[in-house]
Amino acid sequence: MSASAPPAAPTDPKRYIDGWEKKWVDNNIHWDQGKSHGALVKFLNDDTETAKAGIPKGGWAFVPGCGQPLVGTALPAEKRKARLRGPPSTANNQGYDVDLFARHGLDTIGLDVAPTGVVAANKWLESQPPRNARALVQQGDFFAYKPDELFDLIYDYTFLCALPPAMRKDWARRMAELSKDAPSTRLVTLMYPLNGDPNIGPPFRLTEEEYHELLGDEWEITWERAIPEDEKRKGPPGDEKLAVWKRK
Ligand SMILES: C[S@@+](CC[C@H](N)C(=O)[O-])C[C@H]1O[C@@H](n2cnc3c(N)ncnc32)[C@H](O)[C@@H]1O
């Protein structure tokens, strides 16, 4: 690989799923922030803003692409496997968003294609204090997933930008297929990264216009907020915006 080539990443639509599991197995999970995004936490704790946005207080929520790494830095495979057998990590995990929505009253299902991430996420979720709503991560491919119930709310953060750009229209189609066809249904997108080189990723650059092109037939924005500099994620730079879409 030349110095200017993008980092090795699962970008081939036919083979990229194996690439994600390899990232998990290698513990190459540089995207992990160690917690839910602060802007999402702040929003969900604000009853006035969530009422304006029409966030449901019950029903089913869905978080695609939410597996759990064991540690935030690379570990050799044998140590990583040992950690999987041992007590769950409490410091670095990615059942966070599943846990967060469940603590706001929604029965929440996470989905990840990488089995390693799913096992660890469920261990972590089980280790957390009791919640009133269900929280579970299932293993599966977002593009083939058949839920028992259609969802009242879907949350996308660093999932769309992780997909090969050629799959974006399929992502938008699936968002409509997986959600209830009702005006009370919400899609929460933490848009990221809203700048950068469109050819290098993941994360692959997105634009607000592209979100509207992808979602505009089925969804319209009811609430949005650009994320200020001091609240942005760590790691690869990119502007961010939290947006809530209602099903038309
Ligand atoms: C960049 S990570 C983002 C994780 C999490 N959303 C976060 O904010 O930290 C993308 C995740 O999507 C998962 N993934 C990729 N393609 C998928 C697919 N088709 N179905 C389900 N999960 C997928 C990967 O295994 C990986 O865990």
The ligand as a MOL file (V3000), in Angstrom:
LIG
                    3D

  0  0  0     0  0            999 V3000
M  V30 BEGIN CTAB
M  V30 COUNTS 27 29 0 0 0
M  V30 BEGIN ATOM
M  V30 1 C -17.8520 2.0800 12.4620 0
M  V30 2 S -18.6220 0.8620 13.4360 0 CHG=1
M  V30 3 C -19.7400 1.8890 14.3800 0
M  V30 4 C -20.1470 1.3130 15.6970 0
M  V30 5 C -21.0730 2.1920 16.5580 0
M  V30 6 N -22.2360 2.6420 15.8150 0
M  V30 7 C -20.3320 3.3810 17.1270 0
M  V30 8 O -20.8200 4.4980 17.0160 0
M  V30 9 O -19.2930 3.2000 17.7380 0 CHG=-1
M  V30 10 C -19.6680 0.0710 12.2560 0
M  V30 11 C -20.2760 -1.2260 12.7900 0
M  V30 12 O -21.2290 -1.6950 11.8200 0
M  V30 13 C -21.1230 -3.1050 11.7190 0
M  V30 14 N -21.6580 -3.4650 10.3940 0
M  V30 15 C -21.1200 -3.1990 9.1940 0
M  V30 16 N -21.9230 -3.6280 8.2040 0
M  V30 17 C -23.0220 -4.1850 8.7950 0
M  V30 18 C -24.2110 -4.8010 8.2940 0
M  V30 19 N -24.4420 -4.9570 6.9850 0
M  V30 20 N -25.1220 -5.2390 9.1880 0
M  V30 21 C -24.9130 -5.0910 10.5190 0
M  V30 22 N -23.7940 -4.5170 11.0520 0
M  V30 23 C -22.8550 -4.0720 10.1990 0
M  V30 24 C -19.6410 -3.4050 11.9180 0
M  V30 25 O -19.3860 -4.7210 12.3390 0
M  V30 26 C -19.2610 -2.3650 12.9930 0
M  V30 27 O -19.4200 -2.8890 14.2950 0
M  V30 END ATOM
M  V30 BEGIN BOND
M  V30 1 1 1 2
M  V30 2 1 2 3
M  V30 3 1 2 10
M  V30 4 1 3 4
M  V30 5 1 4 5
M  V30 6 1 5 6
M  V30 7 1 5 7
M  V30 8 2 7 8
M  V30 9 1 7 9
M  V30 10 1 10 11
M  V30 11 1 11 12
M  V30 12 1 11 26
M  V30 13 1 12 13
M  V30 14 1 13 14
M  V30 15 1 13 24
M  V30 16 1 14 15
M  V30 17 1 14 23
M  V30 18 2 15 16
M  V30 19 1 16 17
M  V30 20 1 17 18
M  V30 21 2 17 23
M  V30 22 1 18 19
M  V30 23 2 18 20
M  V30 24 1 20 21
M  V30 25 2 21 22
M  V30 26 1 22 23
M  V30 27 1 24 25
M  V30 28 1 24 26
M  V30 29 1 26 27
M  V30 END BOND
M  V30 END CTAB
M  END
